[in-house]
Amino acid sequence: MRTPQLLRRRGAGRAVLAHIISVAAGRGYRRLSLETGSIEAFVPAQKLYASFGFSLCGPFGSYREDPHSVFMSREL
């Protein structure tokens, strides 16, 4: 998910992420995992995910270690 610079800090990303977590929990999922970029432009997204309890993890699914990727997951 990416928010244009002029629309950031208005709560849209937080609202979308909270909704995704709520739906996943309602469906009985036990874990959510995500991949995001590793460059400086993705640090705000990484901080947002961390504020919702996501922590760094290794690659999952068909992903492989990649210096351009950051992997995070959260137990539900």
CNS distance restraints for C-alpha pairs under 8 A (distance, minus, plus):
assign (resid   1 and name CA) (resid  13 and name CA) 7.72 0.50 0.50
assign (resid   3 and name CA) (resid   7 and name CA) 6.42 0.50 0.50
assign (resid   3 and name CA) (resid   8 and name CA) 6.07 0.50 0.50
assign (resid   3 and name CA) (resid  13 and name CA) 7.29 0.50 0.50
assign (resid   4 and name CA) (resid   8 and name CA) 6.47 0.50 0.50
assign (resid   8 and name CA) (resid  12 and name CA) 7.64 0.50 0.50
assign (resid  11 and name CA) (resid  15 and name CA) 6.05 0.50 0.50
assign (resid  12 and name CA) (resid  16 and name CA) 6.18 0.50 0.50
assign (resid  13 and name CA) (resid  17 and name CA) 6.07 0.50 0.50
assign (resid  14 and name CA) (resid  18 and name CA) 5.97 0.50 0.50
assign (resid  14 and name CA) (resid  48 and name CA) 7.31 0.50 0.50
assign (resid  15 and name CA) (resid  19 and name CA) 6.14 0.50 0.50
assign (resid  16 and name CA) (resid  20 and name CA) 6.23 0.50 0.50
assign (resid  17 and name CA) (resid  21 and name CA) 6.21 0.50 0.50
assign (resid  18 and name CA) (resid  22 and name CA) 6.09 0.50 0.50
assign (resid  19 and name CA) (resid  23 and name CA) 6.11 0.50 0.50
assign (resid  20 and name CA) (resid  24 and name CA) 6.09 0.50 0.50
assign (resid  21 and name CA) (resid  25 and name CA) 6.09 0.50 0.50
assign (resid  21 and name CA) (resid  32 and name CA) 7.85 0.50 0.50
assign (resid  22 and name CA) (resid  26 and name CA) 6.09 0.50 0.50
assign (resid  23 and name CA) (resid  27 and name CA) 6.20 0.50 0.50
assign (resid  24 and name CA) (resid  28 and name CA) 6.46 0.50 0.50
assign (resid  24 and name CA) (resid  29 and name CA) 5.40 0.50 0.50
assign (resid  24 and name CA) (resid  32 and name CA) 7.80 0.50 0.50
assign (resid  25 and name CA) (resid  29 and name CA) 5.51 0.50 0.50
assign (resid  25 and name CA) (resid  30 and name CA) 7.26 0.50 0.50
assign (resid  25 and name CA) (resid  76 and name CA) 6.26 0.50 0.50
assign (resid  29 and name CA) (resid  76 and name CA) 6.89 0.50 0.50
assign (resid  30 and name CA) (resid  75 and name CA) 5.86 0.50 0.50
assign (resid  30 and name CA) (resid  76 and name CA) 4.93 0.50 0.50
assign (resid  31 and name CA) (resid  73 and name CA) 6.91 0.50 0.50
assign (resid  31 and name CA) (resid  74 and name CA) 5.60 0.50 0.50
assign (resid  31 and name CA) (resid  75 and name CA) 4.39 0.50 0.50
assign (resid  31 and name CA) (resid  76 and name CA) 5.33 0.50 0.50
assign (resid  32 and name CA) (resid  73 and name CA) 5.50 0.50 0.50
assign (resid  32 and name CA) (resid  74 and name CA) 5.36 0.50 0.50
assign (resid  32 and name CA) (resid  75 and name CA) 6.55 0.50 0.50
assign (resid  32 and name CA) (resid  76 and name CA) 7.31 0.50 0.50
assign (resid  33 and name CA) (resid  60 and name CA) 7.78 0.50 0.50
assign (resid  33 and name CA) (resid  71 and name CA) 7.32 0.50 0.50
assign (resid  33 and name CA) (resid  72 and name CA) 5.66 0.50 0.50
assign (resid  33 and name CA) (resid  73 and name CA) 4.06 0.50 0.50
assign (resid  33 and name CA) (resid  74 and name CA) 6.46 0.50 0.50
assign (resid  34 and name CA) (resid  71 and name CA) 5.83 0.50 0.50
assign (resid  34 and name CA) (resid  72 and name CA) 5.38 0.50 0.50
assign (resid  34 and name CA) (resid  73 and name CA) 6.22 0.50 0.50
assign (resid  35 and name CA) (resid  69 and name CA) 6.36 0.50 0.50
assign (resid  35 and name CA) (resid  70 and name CA) 5.64 0.50 0.50
assign (resid  35 and name CA) (resid  71 and name CA) 4.62 0.50 0.50
assign (resid  35 and name CA) (resid  72 and name CA) 6.45 0.50 0.50
assign (resid  36 and name CA) (resid  42 and name CA) 7.07 0.50 0.50
assign (resid  36 and name CA) (resid  45 and name CA) 7.86 0.50 0.50
assign (resid  36 and name CA) (resid  46 and name CA) 7.51 0.50 0.50
assign (resid  36 and name CA) (resid  69 and name CA) 5.67 0.50 0.50
assign (resid  36 and name CA) (resid  70 and name CA) 5.24 0.50 0.50
assign (resid  36 and name CA) (resid  71 and name CA) 6.54 0.50 0.50
assign (resid  37 and name CA) (resid  42 and name CA) 5.58 0.50 0.50
assign (resid  37 and name CA) (resid  68 and name CA) 5.70 0.50 0.50
assign (resid  37 and name CA) (resid  69 and name CA) 4.70 0.50 0.50
assign (resid  37 and name CA) (resid  70 and name CA) 5.75 0.50 0.50
assign (resid  38 and name CA) (resid  42 and name CA) 6.23 0.50 0.50
assign (resid  38 and name CA) (resid  43 and name CA) 7.48 0.50 0.50
assign (resid  38 and name CA) (resid  67 and name CA) 7.07 0.50 0.50
assign (resid  38 and name CA) (resid  68 and name CA) 5.04 0.50 0.50
assign (resid  38 and name CA) (resid  69 and name CA) 5.12 0.50 0.50
assign (resid  38 and name CA) (resid  70 and name CA) 5.50 0.50 0.50
assign (resid  39 and name CA) (resid  43 and name CA) 7.21 0.50 0.50
assign (resid  39 and name CA) (resid  68 and name CA) 6.98 0.50 0.50
assign (resid  42 and name CA) (resid  46 and name CA) 6.29 0.50 0.50
assign (resid  43 and name CA) (resid  47 and name CA) 6.14 0.50 0.50
assign (resid  44 and name CA) (resid  48 and name CA) 6.19 0.50 0.50
assign (resid  45 and name CA) (resid  49 and name CA) 6.22 0.50 0.50
assign (resid  46 and name CA) (resid  50 and name CA) 6.13 0.50 0.50
assign (resid  47 and name CA) (resid  51 and name CA) 6.11 0.50 0.50
assign (resid  48 and name CA) (resid  52 and name CA) 6.69 0.50 0.50
assign (resid  49 and name CA) (resid  53 and name CA) 6.69 0.50 0.50
assign (resid  49 and name CA) (resid  54 and name CA) 5.37 0.50 0.50
assign (resid  49 and name CA) (resid  55 and name CA) 7.88 0.50 0.50
assign (resid  50 and name CA) (resid  54 and name CA) 4.66 0.50 0.50
assign (resid  50 and name CA) (resid  55 and name CA) 5.99 0.50 0.50
assign (resid  53 and name CA) (resid  74 and name CA) 6.07 0.50 0.50
assign (resid  54 and name CA) (resid  72 and name CA) 5.73 0.50 0.50
assign (resid  54 and name CA) (resid  73 and name CA) 5.02 0.50 0.50
assign (resid  54 and name CA) (resid  74 and name CA) 4.56 0.50 0.50
assign (resid  55 and name CA) (resid  72 and name CA) 5.09 0.50 0.50
assign (resid  55 and name CA) (resid  73 and name CA) 5.58 0.50 0.50
assign (resid  55 and name CA) (resid  74 and name CA) 6.47 0.50 0.50
assign (resid  56 and name CA) (resid  70 and name CA) 7.36 0.50 0.50
assign (resid  56 and name CA) (resid  71 and name CA) 5.79 0.50 0.50
assign (resid  56 and name CA) (resid  72 and name CA) 4.34 0.50 0.50
assign (resid  56 and name CA) (resid  73 and name CA) 6.56 0.50 0.50
assign (resid  57 and name CA) (resid  71 and name CA) 5.44 0.50 0.50
assign (resid  57 and name CA) (resid  72 and name CA) 5.09 0.50 0.50
assign (resid  57 and name CA) (resid  73 and name CA) 6.31 0.50 0.50
assign (resid  58 and name CA) (resid  65 and name CA) 7.50 0.50 0.50
assign (resid  58 and name CA) (resid  71 and name CA) 5.96 0.50 0.50
assign (resid  58 and name CA) (resid  72 and name CA) 7.58 0.50 0.50
assign (resid  59 and name CA) (resid  63 and name CA) 5.33 0.50 0.50
assign (resid  59 and name CA) (resid  64 and name CA) 5.63 0.50 0.50
assign (resid  59 and name CA) (resid  65 and name CA) 6.10 0.50 0.50
assign (resid  59 and name CA) (resid  71 and name CA) 5.99 0.50 0.50
assign (resid  60 and name CA) (resid  64 and name CA) 7.63 0.50 0.50
assign (resid  60 and name CA) (resid  71 and name CA) 7.98 0.50 0.50
assign (resid  65 and name CA) (resid  69 and name CA) 7.56 0.50 0.50
assign (resid  66 and name CA) (resid  70 and name CA) 8.00 0.50 0.50
